[in-house]
Amino acid sequence: MIEALGPLKAYTPDTVTDPKKLLDEFAAIRADGYAVNEGQMNVGVRALAVPVKGPGGETVAGLCIEAPAVRLGDDRIDDLITRMQLAAERIAKVATFDGPA
């Protein structure tokens, strides 16, 4: 599937351009329930993302934060992911009218 898109563009030295490695990353993201981008689009920038799920469990939106990597250190990732997941759950409740937020 990804191979059909042709060569993957490298935006930084850390951009994943190998289709197999990218598919492996997608599998890990699904298993973990969140994504961490380590300078793959912009050097020195880190991004965290979590899904917002619909009533059937499908991903209907995403919640992302991005900051200079020096301000988004390893010591903050677990706490921020937890807060983002809680926010995503609240958004899902409001967006799907599935109970109070």
C-alpha positions as CSV (number, residue, x, y, z in Angstrom):
1,M,0.0,0.0,0.0
2,I,2.6,2.6,1.0
3,E,4.9,1.4,-1.8
4,A,2.2,2.5,-4.3
5,L,2.9,6.1,-3.2
6,G,6.4,6.0,-4.5
7,P,9.5,7.1,-2.6
8,L,8.9,8.7,0.8
9,K,10.4,12.2,1.2
10,A,12.9,12.8,4.0
11,Y,12.2,16.2,5.7
12,T,15.0,15.7,8.2
13,P,17.7,13.2,8.9
14,D,15.2,11.5,11.3
15,T,12.3,11.1,8.9
16,V,11.3,7.5,8.4
17,T,11.5,6.8,4.6
18,D,11.6,3.0,4.7
19,P,8.0,1.7,4.1
20,K,8.5,-1.4,6.2
21,K,9.9,0.6,9.1
22,L,7.0,3.1,8.8
23,L,4.4,0.3,8.9
24,D,6.2,-1.1,12.0
25,E,5.9,2.4,13.6
26,F,2.2,2.5,12.7
27,A,1.7,-0.9,14.4
28,A,3.5,0.4,17.5
29,I,1.4,3.6,17.6
30,R,-1.8,1.5,17.4
31,A,-0.6,-0.8,20.2
32,D,0.6,2.1,22.4
33,G,-2.4,4.3,21.7
34,Y,-0.3,7.4,21.1
35,A,2.4,8.7,18.8
36,V,5.7,10.5,19.5
37,N,7.3,12.4,16.6
38,E,11.0,12.9,17.3
39,G,12.1,15.6,14.8
40,Q,10.8,13.7,11.8
41,M,9.3,16.9,10.2
42,N,11.3,19.6,11.8
43,V,14.8,19.3,13.4
44,G,14.6,19.9,17.1
45,V,10.8,19.6,17.3
46,R,8.9,16.9,19.2
47,A,5.2,16.2,18.8
48,L,2.8,14.0,20.8
49,A,-0.5,12.8,19.4
50,V,-3.5,10.7,20.7
51,P,-6.7,9.6,18.9
52,V,-10.2,10.9,19.7
53,K,-12.4,7.8,19.4
54,G,-16.0,7.7,18.1
55,P,-18.8,5.7,19.8
56,G,-17.8,2.5,17.9
57,G,-14.1,2.9,18.9
58,E,-13.0,4.2,15.5
59,T,-10.6,7.1,15.4
60,V,-12.6,10.2,14.3
61,A,-10.0,12.9,15.2
62,G,-6.7,13.5,16.8
63,L,-5.2,15.7,19.5
64,C,-1.6,16.8,19.0
65,I,0.9,19.1,20.8
66,E,4.2,20.2,19.3
67,A,7.1,22.1,20.9
68,P,10.8,22.4,20.8
69,A,12.3,19.2,22.0
70,V,14.2,20.9,24.8
71,R,10.8,22.0,26.2
72,L,9.2,18.7,25.7
73,G,11.7,16.4,27.5
74,D,11.5,12.7,28.1
75,D,10.5,13.4,31.7
76,R,7.3,15.1,30.6
77,I,6.0,12.6,28.0
78,D,4.2,10.1,30.2
79,D,2.3,12.9,32.1
80,L,1.4,14.8,28.9
81,I,0.2,11.6,27.1
82,T,-2.0,10.8,30.1
83,R,-3.4,14.4,30.1
84,M,-4.0,14.3,26.4
85,Q,-5.7,10.9,26.5
86,L,-8.1,12.3,29.2
87,A,-8.8,15.4,27.1
88,A,-9.4,13.2,24.1
89,E,-11.9,11.1,26.1
90,R,-13.7,14.3,27.2
91,I,-13.8,15.6,23.6
92,A,-15.2,12.3,22.4
93,K,-18.0,12.4,25.0
94,V,-19.0,16.0,24.0
95,A,-18.6,15.4,20.3
96,T,-20.7,12.2,20.3
97,F,-23.1,13.3,23.0
98,D,-22.2,10.1,24.9
99,G,-22.7,11.5,28.4
100,P,-21.4,14.4,30.4
101,A,-17.8,15.6,29.8
